[in-house]
Amino acid sequence: MSQPDDDLAPRRPLWGLWVTLGGVVLVVVLAVLTNVRVAGVALAVHLAALGAWRLVAATPGPFGITVRSRLFDVAFLWLGAIGTAWMTLTADNL
């Protein structure tokens, strides 16, 4: 009985996933320790930084932030950062 060849797809290091997860954990800690406005701005900065990282990263891109094409991923992350920052900075009673 033969086993499937797992070496066909290149292995990508998981550090991109851990950086992404660490930023989200940092945002949650900021939300608990400070206030939601600070956490929202931190989340927007984190999303913008991930978008910039995805823009300049070599192909196939870091595992954890690479989902579709480079343009789609960058647009999704940057639009999410803009939307998060706008809602955080303009919302009342945060």
C-alpha positions as CSV (number, residue, x, y, z in Angstrom):
1,M,0.0,0.0,0.0
2,S,1.5,3.3,-1.0
3,Q,1.2,6.5,0.8
4,P,0.4,9.8,-0.9
5,D,3.3,12.0,-1.7
6,D,3.1,14.9,0.7
7,D,6.1,16.7,-0.7
8,L,4.2,17.9,-3.8
9,A,3.0,21.1,-2.2
10,P,5.8,23.3,-0.7
11,R,5.6,23.7,3.0
12,R,5.3,27.3,4.3
13,P,6.4,28.3,7.8
14,L,3.7,29.0,10.3
15,W,5.2,32.1,11.7
16,G,2.9,34.3,9.6
17,L,-0.1,32.6,11.3
18,W,1.4,33.2,14.8
19,V,2.1,36.9,14.1
20,T,-1.5,37.3,12.9
21,L,-2.9,35.5,16.0
22,G,-0.6,37.4,18.3
23,G,-1.9,40.7,17.0
24,V,-5.5,39.6,17.6
25,V,-4.6,38.5,21.1
26,L,-3.0,41.8,21.7
27,V,-6.1,43.6,20.5
28,V,-8.3,41.6,22.9
29,V,-6.0,42.3,25.8
30,L,-6.1,46.0,25.0
31,A,-9.9,45.9,24.9
32,V,-10.0,44.4,28.3
33,L,-7.3,46.5,30.0
34,T,-7.9,49.9,28.3
35,N,-11.0,50.7,26.3
36,V,-12.6,49.7,23.1
37,R,-11.5,52.8,21.1
38,V,-7.8,52.0,21.7
39,A,-8.4,48.3,20.8
40,G,-10.2,49.3,17.6
41,V,-7.4,51.6,16.5
42,A,-4.9,48.8,17.3
43,L,-7.0,46.4,15.2
44,A,-7.0,48.8,12.3
45,V,-3.2,49.3,12.5
46,H,-2.8,45.5,12.7
47,L,-4.9,44.9,9.6
48,A,-3.1,47.7,7.7
49,A,0.3,46.2,8.7
50,L,-0.9,42.7,7.6
51,G,-2.0,44.2,4.3
52,A,1.4,45.8,3.7
53,W,3.1,42.6,4.7
54,R,1.0,40.7,2.2
55,L,1.8,43.3,-0.5
56,V,5.6,42.9,-0.2
57,A,5.8,39.2,0.8
58,A,7.3,36.8,-1.7
59,T,5.0,34.3,-3.5
60,P,3.2,32.2,-2.2
61,G,2.9,34.5,0.7
62,P,2.8,34.0,4.5
63,F,0.6,31.2,5.8
64,G,-2.2,32.8,7.7
65,I,-2.8,35.9,5.6
66,T,-2.7,34.4,2.1
67,V,-6.2,33.4,1.0
68,R,-6.7,34.5,-2.6
69,S,-4.7,36.6,-5.0
70,R,-2.4,39.2,-3.7
71,L,-4.6,42.1,-4.9
72,F,-7.7,40.6,-3.2
73,D,-5.9,39.9,0.1
74,V,-4.4,43.4,0.3
75,A,-7.7,45.1,-0.7
76,F,-9.6,43.1,1.9
77,L,-7.2,43.8,4.7
78,W,-6.8,47.5,3.9
79,L,-10.5,48.1,3.4
80,G,-11.1,46.2,6.7
81,A,-8.5,48.5,8.4
82,I,-10.2,51.7,7.0
83,G,-13.6,50.5,8.0
84,T,-12.5,49.5,11.5
85,A,-10.7,52.8,12.0
86,W,-13.6,54.8,10.7
87,M,-16.2,53.1,12.9
88,T,-13.9,53.2,15.9
89,L,-13.1,56.9,15.6
90,T,-16.6,58.1,14.7
91,A,-18.8,55.9,17.0
92,D,-20.3,57.6,20.1
93,N,-20.3,56.1,23.6
94,L,-17.3,53.8,23.2
